[in-house]
Amino acid sequence: MRKIVLVFGVCSLIFLFGCSEKDTSFLITESSVGPLLNSSAVEDLEKVFINDSIVRDSVDPKKGKIHVYRKNGTHLLTVTPGSDSIPTIENVRILDSRYKTDNGISLNSTFEDIQNNYTIKKIVTTLNSIVIFPKESNLYFTLDKEELPSNLRYTSSKIEAVQIPSTAKIKYLMLGWE
């Protein structure tokens, strides 16, 4: 009798863990951010985020940013529409730290995490931040210059990866699709 119960218990565990699907509600891939796909039309955002709130900067669906909020007010994403005749998503700014890549990169990640998971193609210096573009990815990361050593915060010179502290936190996480 014990053997039957043991076999039944093991089979149940295998079934539960083997058949469970990975939750993709907050997964960032090259072609999706949670339920949002790179092929999603702007007009379908209300359907994609049916349980959330959509706020538009403009009445014209081809202009202005679109903000996605949870019903509790948490800002999830800001979406920039493309300029095609049927606008799709051009750019997504991830604002909720629950969104993560397959590699575990999120808004809670650091420059070291980026370096450990991506090969850096280019670093662009702006007035208040630096933008990191990885190779073979549509993701890009913005770090605040306040995360840099004081002698680099106010420079417009090109900043190299070796000058960025490994503990520098990601300020913005973006995904470009067009």
ABEGO torsion letter per residue (X at the ends): XAAAAAAAAAAAAAAAAAABBBBAAABBBAABBEABBAABBAAAAAAABAABBBBBABABAABEBBBBBBAAGBBABBBBBBABABBBBABBBBABAABBBAAGBBAABBAAAAAAABBBABBBBBAABBBBBBBGBABBBBBBAAABBAAAAABABBBBAAABBAABBBABBBBBAX
